[in-house]
């Protein structure tokens, strides 16, 4: 066979290659973390969707003389990045709704809502997400009044950036039957003003009262949302995502899309314990397609709310709200029962826990369940592990519980986190390096669409403890920062470990799926301040190119 040199920047030819052809990629700077240690290589052979060998071009070209040669033109190659905690359908739906992320005030948010409503007259509900009162001059929750003054004839429902609070106008509240006489449900709060009137803000489980009145998306709309989100994730270098909270309709959509080969990236699904179809989904057992495109073997249970809305469950009251200890979304007994039910079914349990009380409860129950050795082998996780008692941090190692953490949460929360919990409790917060030094594997992710999904933002935050404006100058609680190799490992091999997939994903070792990305900047040679800046030139999943950057 005549060797054919193909540049990845000549995208059309590469995309036409059969995916089961033996290909030799050369002329790149490659990095991955076999054995959780950084290793470099400059050539790679892929055959039948998997990695056959990595090394240097001279050696590999002699071993594989008939392979098609693909020249990567000196760019940087990394394993496909894995987001250990995201919300795929939520992201896809958000791409079709109004975004209030980074809007500077309540009035500016209302202006965006009005503009969106005018441009989308066919919508029966105006929906969006992303507001964050901590970025506004008042730092106060918004009210229905500002929405009512501009849009009173259509229901408006806008989730806070963390998804644990929502802002409604009077029309939406009326449709939900929420009045001054409404009582807050367990695990939720209907915020009321001094006169006893609902302000329009609902916290955690109180949101269910309103969202039950919103027309459901069709199966086709859900599939479209998954496709939109997957395409976006592939474009920023994510080849696999742990989908944190899969309900019945999404479960059906993912199953059908996997069967018809419509999933361009890999999905590791966590069944939502609050979904109506949860018992039936759990009864179906573990799902693992032959090509590893869809794996469902875990359950997501939310123990508490979020720090920004003071819904995270704390042992002692909030430092900036002395009467408030947050919210447990399940009673301790219900939390324990739900955890045991999933474990008995052979599923990994992933508990959302942000406050120190929620984390303490989850660790206590994992300790109890670990008396059964099979439970320990399931690799249970705590999603977020955000504010943890310092005395509880070593328990992650002793209990073999994995912290699934989101580096950009720290840089997003640094303007308010210490105000919420005080100087003493902040010592156990966002404690990535402490956990790593204890020998714990940290699963990194973004929690999109709460945060931007771009994994390079997460790598940058993990290493610098700064936002993308390089603030604060020395990093926030910088002693908890990761090295770049640790951060890369947490978004690749250790994230794969958190899904029982370390033998198939996470590095580019022989025998693993050829999931990799090519980027335009070598983050290992660039200044730390630029780690967030790379652009993805191409993304491959199982040796098949699923994304190509537009040619300039």
MIDO-856368 format. One line per field, with one value per residue (C-alpha): chain; residue number from 1; x, y, z. Coordinates in Angstrom, 3 decimals. Layout:
chain c(A,...)
n c(NUM,...)
xx c(X,...)
yy c(Y,...)
zz c(Z,...)
END
This chain:
chain c(A,A,A,A,A,A,A,A,A,A,A,A,A,A,A,A,A,A,A,A,A,A,A,A,A,A,A,A,A,A,A,A,A,A,A,A,A,A,A,A,A,A,A,A,A,A,A,A,A,A,A,A,A,A,A,A,A,A,A,A,A,A,A,A,A,A,A,A,A,A,A,A,A,A,A,A,A,A,A,A,A,A,A,A,A,A,A,A,A,A,A,A,A,A,A,A,A,A,A,A,A,A,A,A,A,A,A,A,A,A,A,A,A,A,A,A,A,A,A,A,A,A,A,A,A,A,A,A,A,A,A,A,A,A,A,A,A,A,A,A,A,A,A,A,A,A,A,A,A,A,A,A,A,A,A,A,A,A,A,A,A,A,A,A,A,A,A,A,A,A,A,A,A,A,A,A,A,A,A,A,A,A,A,A,A,A,A,A,A,A,A,A,A,A,A,A,A,A,A,A,A,A,A,A,A,A,A,A,A,A,A,A,A,A,A,A,A,A,A,A,A,A,A,A,A,A,A,A,A,A,A,A,A,A,A,A,A,A,A,A,A,A,A,A,A,A,A,A,A,A,A,A,A,A,A,A,A,A,A,A,A,A,A,A,A,A,A,A,A,A,A,A,A,A,A,A,A,A,A,A,A,A,A,A,A,A,A,A,A,A,A,A,A,A,A,A,A,A,A,A,A,A,A,A,A,A,A,A,A,A,A,A,A,A,A,A,A,A,A,A,A,A,A,A,A,A,A,A,A,A,A,A,A,A,A,A,A,A,A,A,A,A,A,A,A,A,A,A,A,A,A,A,A,A,A,A,A,A,A,A,A,A,A,A,A,A,A,A,A,A,A,A,A,A,A,A,A,A,A,A,A,A,A,A,A,A,A,A,A,A,A,A,A,A,A,A,A,A,A,A,A,A,A,A,A,A,A,A,A,A,A,A,A,A,A,A,A,A,A,A,A,A,A,A,A,A,A,A,A,A,A,A,A,A,A,A,A,A,A,A,A,A,A,A,A,A,A,A,A,A,A,A,A,A,A,A,A,A,A,A,A,A,A,A,A,A,A,A,A,A,A,A,A,A,A,A,A,A,A,A,A,A,A,A,A,A,A,A,A,A,A,A,A,A,A,A,A,A,A,A,A,A,A,A,A,A,A,A,A,A,A,A,A,A,A,A,A,A,A,A,A,A,A,A,A,A,A,A,A,A,A,A,A,A,A,A,A,A,A,A,A,A,A,A,A,A,A,A,A,A,A,A)
n c(1,2,3,4,5,6,7,8,9,10,11,12,13,14,15,16,17,18,19,20,21,22,23,24,25,26,27,28,29,30,31,32,33,34,35,36,37,38,39,40,41,42,43,44,45,46,47,48,49,50,51,52,53,54,55,56,57,58,59,60,61,62,63,64,65,66,67,68,69,70,71,72,73,74,75,76,77,78,79,80,81,82,83,84,85,86,87,88,89,90,91,92,93,94,95,96,97,98,99,100,101,102,103,104,105,106,107,108,109,110,111,112,113,114,115,116,117,118,119,120,121,122,123,124,125,126,127,128,129,130,131,132,133,134,135,136,137,138,139,140,141,142,143,144,145,146,147,148,149,150,151,152,153,154,155,156,157,158,159,160,161,162,163,164,165,166,167,168,169,170,171,172,173,174,175,176,177,178,179,180,181,182,183,184,185,186,187,188,189,190,191,192,193,194,195,196,197,198,199,200,201,202,203,204,205,206,207,208,209,210,211,212,213,214,215,216,217,218,219,220,221,222,223,224,225,226,227,228,229,230,231,232,233,234,235,236,237,238,239,240,241,242,243,244,245,246,247,248,249,250,251,252,253,254,255,256,257,258,259,260,261,262,263,264,265,266,267,268,269,270,271,272,273,274,275,276,277,278,279,280,281,282,283,284,285,286,287,288,289,290,291,292,293,294,295,296,297,298,299,300,301,302,303,304,305,306,307,308,309,310,311,312,313,314,315,316,317,318,319,320,321,322,323,324,325,326,327,328,329,330,331,332,333,334,335,336,337,338,339,340,341,342,343,344,345,346,347,348,349,350,351,352,353,354,355,356,357,358,359,360,361,362,363,364,365,366,367,368,369,370,371,372,373,374,375,376,377,378,379,380,381,382,383,384,385,386,387,388,389,390,391,392,393,394,395,396,397,398,399,400,401,402,403,404,405,406,407,408,409,410,411,412,413,414,415,416,417,418,419,420,421,422,423,424,425,426,427,428,429,430,431,432,433,434,435,436,437,438,439,440,441,442,443,444,445,446,447,448,449,450,451,452,453,454,455,456,457,458,459,460,461,462,463,464,465,466,467,468,469,470,471,472,473,474,475,476,477,478,479,480,481,482,483,484,485,486,487,488,489,490,491,492,493,494,495,496,497,498,499,500,501,502,503,504,505,506,507,508,509,510,511,512,513,514,515,516,517,518,519,520,521,522,523,524,525,526,527,528,529,530,531,532,533,534,535,536,537,538,539,540,541,542,543,544,545,546,547,548,549,550,551,552)
xx c(0.000,1.272,1.543,-0.736,0.047,-3.106,-3.188,-5.946,-6.373,-7.542,-10.692,-12.711,-10.247,-9.800,-13.485,-13.831,-11.380,-12.882,-12.740,-11.399,-8.337,-4.960,-3.815,-0.506,-0.745,2.550,4.124,2.377,3.120,1.078,0.397,-1.516,-1.316,-0.834,-0.432,-1.606,1.790,2.389,3.865,4.694,4.611,4.739,3.142,0.156,-1.335,-5.106,-6.802,-10.446,-11.383,-8.731,-5.186,-2.623,0.605,2.062,5.652,7.750,7.247,10.476,9.684,5.988,6.423,8.812,6.314,3.314,4.658,1.214,-0.602,-2.081,-0.054,-1.869,0.263,-0.932,1.345,3.014,-0.196,-0.928,-2.791,-4.548,-6.861,-10.492,-11.502,-14.160,-16.611,-17.360,-20.575,-22.829,-26.443,-26.641,-30.327,-30.288,-27.453,-29.249,-32.460,-30.518,-29.075,-32.684,-33.569,-32.564,-29.234,-28.865,-25.313,-23.123,-25.976,-25.094,-28.431,-32.063,-33.188,-30.735,-32.055,-35.622,-34.517,-33.056,-36.255,-38.378,-36.164,-36.252,-40.038,-40.455,-38.179,-39.967,-43.705,-44.658,-43.525,-46.260,-43.715,-40.679,-37.912,-34.253,-31.422,-28.244,-29.101,-26.885,-27.830,-24.332,-23.104,-25.674,-25.085,-27.851,-26.902,-30.621,-32.956,-35.071,-38.843,-41.900,-42.641,-39.836,-41.049,-44.739,-44.133,-42.870,-44.416,-47.622,-49.567,-47.181,-45.664,-41.968,-39.707,-35.977,-33.749,-30.819,-27.356,-27.008,-30.426,-31.467,-33.686,-36.035,-37.594,-41.179,-43.636,-47.160,-48.636,-46.430,-47.159,-50.907,-50.747,-48.932,-51.507,-48.870,-50.374,-49.760,-51.485,-49.157,-46.961,-43.360,-42.858,-40.278,-36.835,-37.977,-38.996,-41.467,-39.775,-42.281,-42.004,-42.759,-46.452,-46.530,-46.769,-44.670,-41.813,-41.496,-38.414,-38.737,-35.949,-35.186,-38.232,-40.597,-39.690,-41.507,-44.819,-44.349,-42.461,-45.234,-47.348,-44.853,-45.700,-43.316,-40.888,-41.616,-39.282,-38.160,-37.365,-35.346,-33.373,-32.717,-31.485,-29.108,-27.802,-27.265,-25.475,-23.320,-22.224,-21.298,-19.379,-17.436,-16.504,-14.791,-12.908,-15.253,-15.553,-17.406,-19.712,-21.207,-24.850,-25.970,-29.660,-31.357,-35.160,-37.469,-37.807,-34.075,-33.431,-35.598,-34.011,-30.463,-31.289,-32.800,-30.000,-27.321,-29.035,-29.184,-25.599,-26.720,-24.560,-21.372,-19.867,-20.007,-22.632,-22.276,-25.746,-26.812,-30.450,-32.378,-33.897,-36.723,-37.802,-41.276,-39.855,-36.960,-38.136,-38.622,-35.238,-33.472,-35.174,-33.772,-30.313,-26.957,-26.711,-23.394,-23.374,-20.657,-19.068,-19.204,-21.192,-23.850,-23.289,-25.857,-24.776,-25.138,-27.822,-27.892,-29.380,-29.421,-28.965,-29.123,-29.281,-26.626,-24.424,-25.402,-29.078,-28.218,-29.830,-26.717,-27.286,-24.927,-24.269,-24.186,-26.085,-24.750,-22.269,-24.264,-27.716,-27.727,-31.213,-30.563,-28.868,-29.932,-32.087,-31.966,-33.901,-34.575,-34.968,-31.912,-33.992,-35.140,-31.592,-30.323,-33.174,-32.592,-28.864,-29.416,-31.984,-29.546,-26.677,-28.832,-29.471,-25.703,-25.558,-22.919,-24.429,-23.547,-24.786,-25.035,-23.695,-22.545,-22.939,-20.925,-24.039,-24.990,-21.421,-21.229,-24.491,-23.471,-20.085,-21.755,-24.072,-21.288,-19.309,-22.251,-22.832,-19.113,-19.474,-20.606,-17.431,-19.437,-20.664,-17.102,-16.344,-19.126,-16.924,-19.527,-19.135,-20.044,-20.932,-19.430,-18.039,-17.936,-17.898,-16.639,-15.701,-11.922,-12.242,-14.354,-11.866,-9.667,-12.755,-12.918,-9.731,-10.577,-14.054,-12.966,-15.500,-14.685,-15.124,-16.590,-15.635,-15.897,-12.883,-14.772,-17.222,-14.406,-13.641,-17.338,-18.068,-14.991,-16.817,-19.354,-18.274,-16.375,-19.158,-21.546,-19.534,-16.899,-13.144,-13.088,-15.374,-13.807,-10.717,-12.602,-14.050,-13.025,-10.176,-8.862,-5.180,-5.852,-7.811,-5.173,-2.426,-4.461,-4.248,-7.827,-8.761,-10.598,-13.141,-13.273,-16.086,-17.952,-21.592,-22.700,-24.948,-24.489,-20.899,-19.506,-18.795,-15.378,-12.971,-10.013,-11.724,-11.761,-8.115,-7.161,-9.194,-7.779,-4.196,-4.415,-7.452,-8.105,-10.862,-10.089,-9.208,-6.360,-8.000,-7.140,-3.461,-2.150,-5.176,-8.008,-7.013,-4.132,-2.720,-5.535,-4.460,-3.544,-0.529,-1.378,-0.653,-2.949,-5.660,-5.351,-5.497,-8.654,-10.361,-9.186,-8.027,-9.488,-12.764,-12.835,-12.113,-15.108,-17.245,-15.536,-14.086,-10.358,-9.578,-11.318,-10.941,-8.868,-5.461,-4.225,-2.688,-2.883,-6.231,-8.240,-10.734,-9.095,-10.774,-8.545,-8.464,-6.085,-5.716,-3.920,-1.950,0.401,-0.940,2.168,4.391,2.098,1.907,-0.563,-2.732,-3.388,-4.468,-8.110,-7.415,-6.853,-9.179,-10.098,-9.154,-10.554,-12.244,-12.178,-14.323,-13.467,-11.136,-13.934,-13.675,-16.822,-15.787,-13.637,-12.990,-13.945,-11.034,-9.876)
yy c(0.000,3.471,5.619,8.633,11.746,13.532,16.748,16.966,20.533,19.168,17.950,16.561,13.803,12.659,12.384,10.077,7.514,4.154,3.972,0.423,1.291,1.131,4.734,6.124,9.610,11.479,14.874,15.914,16.484,13.910,13.641,11.153,9.657,5.879,4.701,8.238,9.670,12.041,10.437,11.915,10.410,11.701,8.972,6.658,3.756,3.226,0.164,-0.916,1.947,1.218,2.265,-0.283,1.464,4.801,5.932,7.716,7.813,6.053,2.990,2.794,3.350,0.385,-1.779,-0.684,0.009,-0.125,2.206,5.397,8.284,11.272,14.327,16.442,19.343,19.788,20.246,18.876,15.592,14.569,11.718,12.659,14.635,13.175,15.403,13.575,15.474,17.210,17.402,16.537,17.110,20.241,21.632,20.813,22.438,25.467,25.922,26.496,28.856,32.227,32.409,34.856,33.799,36.768,39.295,42.140,43.003,42.065,44.816,43.682,40.135,41.340,43.190,39.978,38.111,40.689,40.554,36.757,36.711,39.100,36.969,33.737,34.566,30.913,29.832,29.248,29.482,31.761,29.720,30.275,29.796,31.349,34.303,34.778,37.469,37.326,39.130,41.904,45.161,44.332,40.648,40.186,37.593,38.938,39.310,38.634,42.381,43.222,40.524,41.388,44.987,43.870,40.469,39.582,37.606,34.644,32.482,33.069,30.581,31.238,28.838,30.144,29.273,26.367,24.935,24.954,28.045,29.558,32.967,33.192,35.892,36.071,34.266,31.212,31.263,31.429,28.454,26.536,27.535,29.193,31.877,33.496,30.507,27.958,26.008,25.225,21.511,19.410,20.140,23.361,26.935,29.392,32.715,35.277,38.997,40.755,40.855,37.095,37.253,34.912,36.933,34.720,32.806,29.107,27.041,23.362,21.080,24.061,24.349,21.076,22.785,25.032,22.761,20.187,22.663,23.128,21.058,18.126,17.931,15.284,12.333,13.931,17.205,15.313,13.499,16.801,18.290,15.346,15.735,19.485,19.017,16.157,18.176,21.094,18.872,17.224,20.674,21.555,18.265,16.162,12.588,11.166,12.622,11.322,12.388,13.262,12.477,10.410,10.195,7.871,9.913,10.580,6.909,5.918,8.513,7.462,3.792,4.382,6.712,4.246,1.437,3.492,4.765,8.373,9.155,10.895,10.925,8.427,8.750,7.273,7.651,8.081,7.144,9.872,8.492,11.065,10.087,8.598,5.655,5.078,1.684,0.329,1.660,0.167,-3.161,-3.193,-3.566,-2.406,-1.278,-1.394,-1.352,-3.323,-0.128,1.575,4.484,4.115,2.788,3.060,1.511,4.287,6.194,9.911,10.955,14.634,14.960,18.766,21.980,24.512,26.989,30.044,29.742,28.670,25.325,23.271,21.375,22.618,21.240,24.755,27.805,29.808,32.458,35.066,33.742,32.735,31.174,28.950,25.553,24.783,21.952,18.179,17.111,13.694,12.784,10.908,7.724,8.213,8.975,5.781,3.703,5.032,4.373,0.802,0.066,1.075,-0.862,-3.972,-3.677,-3.615,0.070,2.609,5.336,8.957,11.298,15.022,16.589,20.197,21.147,19.565,17.948,16.267,15.058,13.751,11.829,10.309,9.200,7.691,5.613,4.542,3.417,1.333,-0.169,-0.908,-3.723,-5.532,-5.827,-5.795,-2.312,-1.008,-2.467,-0.413,2.711,4.973,8.698,11.988,14.496,17.935,17.148,20.905,21.859,18.963,18.845,18.671,15.565,13.933,14.491,11.437,9.221,9.410,7.333,4.933,4.284,4.155,6.871,8.966,12.746,13.954,17.628,20.605,22.952,25.934,25.797,27.112,30.082,30.822,30.582,32.319,35.671,34.311,30.914,32.132,34.588,31.629,29.236,31.332,31.026,27.732,25.724,27.022,24.973,21.844,23.328,22.653,20.606,18.854,18.777,17.555,14.633,13.887,13.961,11.418,9.094,9.666,9.676,12.908,12.753,16.185,17.715,20.966,20.495,22.056,23.908,25.442,26.149,26.366,22.892,23.810,21.398,23.711,26.198,23.402,22.485,26.150,26.551,23.331,24.482,28.221,28.553,31.711,32.868,33.565,37.169,35.727,36.790,36.650,37.183,34.369,32.114,31.490,28.982,28.202,25.483,23.277,23.643,20.637,20.245,20.221,16.500,15.822,17.956,16.205,12.846,13.894,14.734,11.504,8.340,9.013,10.171,6.883,5.041,6.770,5.044,1.612,2.362,2.743,-0.343,1.154,4.931,7.695,7.109,6.185,2.881,-0.086,-1.845,1.194,3.045,5.675,8.659,11.686,15.377,17.704,21.256,24.354,25.171,23.042,23.605,21.990,24.626,27.655,29.950,28.722,31.765,30.417,26.872,27.811,29.169,26.174,25.661,22.125,21.345,17.830,15.256,11.485,8.891,5.257,6.289,8.150,11.893,13.425,17.097,19.277,22.963,25.237,25.845,29.455)
zz c(0.000,-0.835,2.238,2.118,4.145,5.237,7.274,9.855,8.762,5.423,7.072,4.192,3.261,6.851,7.518,4.509,5.908,6.931,10.705,10.749,8.636,10.389,10.844,12.055,13.549,13.631,14.263,17.466,21.135,23.029,26.758,28.906,32.404,32.392,35.993,36.910,35.964,33.050,29.933,26.515,23.019,19.459,17.334,17.690,15.726,15.681,14.233,14.409,16.711,19.325,20.122,18.974,19.970,21.062,20.826,18.201,14.437,13.498,15.590,14.768,11.020,10.944,12.838,10.752,7.236,5.573,7.937,6.544,7.857,9.303,9.983,12.906,12.006,15.373,17.341,20.822,21.313,24.533,25.529,25.119,28.189,30.480,32.322,35.559,36.319,33.820,32.735,29.060,28.397,30.548,28.465,25.221,26.418,27.655,24.201,23.140,26.025,27.396,29.203,32.088,32.921,33.909,33.569,35.926,37.555,38.026,35.627,32.948,33.362,32.820,29.692,28.270,29.111,27.280,24.197,24.182,24.543,21.609,19.427,20.352,20.257,19.677,23.153,25.732,28.586,28.741,30.327,31.050,33.477,34.768,37.046,40.055,42.540,44.029,40.892,41.240,43.175,45.680,46.118,46.856,45.371,42.475,42.716,40.589,40.530,38.092,35.706,36.115,35.081,31.679,30.934,32.735,30.117,29.810,32.546,33.125,34.918,35.287,37.183,39.180,37.865,40.329,39.472,43.140,43.007,40.476,39.756,38.511,37.550,38.941,35.938,36.560,40.298,39.609,37.235,39.966,42.575,44.765,46.993,50.355,51.913,50.300,52.684,51.804,51.105,52.956,51.512,49.863,50.537,49.034,49.735,51.046,51.755,55.033,54.134,53.586,49.785,47.616,46.136,43.063,44.238,45.010,46.595,45.873,46.361,46.184,42.526,41.891,42.650,39.629,37.292,37.497,35.506,32.666,29.560,29.166,26.279,23.669,23.130,19.879,21.654,24.262,21.567,19.827,23.100,23.622,20.059,20.456,23.765,22.460,19.440,21.683,24.094,21.263,19.953,23.238,23.632,25.752,24.523,27.532,30.172,33.401,33.085,36.612,36.809,34.096,34.155,32.237,29.054,28.837,29.642,26.673,24.392,25.275,24.772,21.348,20.269,21.390,19.481,16.285,16.723,17.186,20.226,19.041,22.544,25.408,28.141,31.633,33.098,36.713,37.286,39.091,42.279,42.058,38.522,38.223,36.295,38.701,40.037,36.510,35.347,38.364,37.707,34.154,35.673,34.376,30.754,28.934,25.142,23.367,22.067,25.505,24.047,26.735,30.234,33.026,36.324,38.906,40.793,41.631,44.976,45.974,49.720,49.883,47.870,46.858,48.687,46.637,47.551,51.132,50.479,51.262,54.514,57.238,60.722,62.168,60.820,57.900,58.947,57.010,58.021,61.669,61.554,58.545,58.334,54.764,53.504,53.419,50.331,51.875,55.504,56.831,56.894,53.286,52.145,53.748,52.314,48.795,49.015,50.213,47.516,44.775,46.349,46.651,42.896,42.254,41.313,42.243,44.473,43.710,46.430,45.714,48.921,49.176,52.843,55.660,57.147,53.855,53.335,56.906,56.551,53.222,54.585,57.649,55.494,53.137,56.184,57.325,53.881,53.481,55.955,52.820,50.730,47.516,48.389,48.622,45.186,43.626,43.938,45.465,44.982,46.582,43.911,44.681,48.186,48.435,52.121,54.261,57.938,58.059,60.237,57.513,54.665,55.531,55.450,51.641,51.531,54.346,52.907,49.240,48.428,45.375,45.487,42.197,42.168,39.841,39.806,38.368,41.288,43.478,41.243,40.767,44.494,45.884,46.065,48.538,49.932,52.982,53.790,53.798,55.972,57.766,58.160,60.070,57.795,54.585,55.469,54.448,51.282,47.667,49.145,46.028,46.969,50.502,49.082,46.432,49.061,51.046,48.038,46.877,43.194,42.351,39.534,37.898,35.903,35.375,36.452,33.178,32.415,35.884,34.821,31.328,30.010,28.569,30.308,29.810,32.113,34.689,34.125,34.537,37.739,39.181,38.663,39.390,41.706,39.671,37.345,33.700,34.581,36.696,39.941,42.734,41.858,44.075,43.705,46.165,48.870,46.538,48.807,47.439,43.796,41.634,39.404,35.708,35.410,38.392,36.815,33.441,35.194,37.066,33.761,32.095,33.864,37.312,35.782,33.870,37.123,38.665,36.018,36.218,32.767,33.408,31.317,28.277,28.570,30.114,28.519,25.063,26.047,23.656,23.742,24.823,22.657,20.457,22.101,21.655,20.822,19.011,20.315,19.056,22.223,24.317,27.818,29.312,27.735,27.939,30.979,33.592,32.925,29.405,30.271,29.609,26.101,23.746,20.804,19.831,16.240,16.143,18.363,17.803,19.584,18.950,16.142,14.352,13.945,15.392,15.337,13.123,13.715,10.864,8.562,8.618)
END
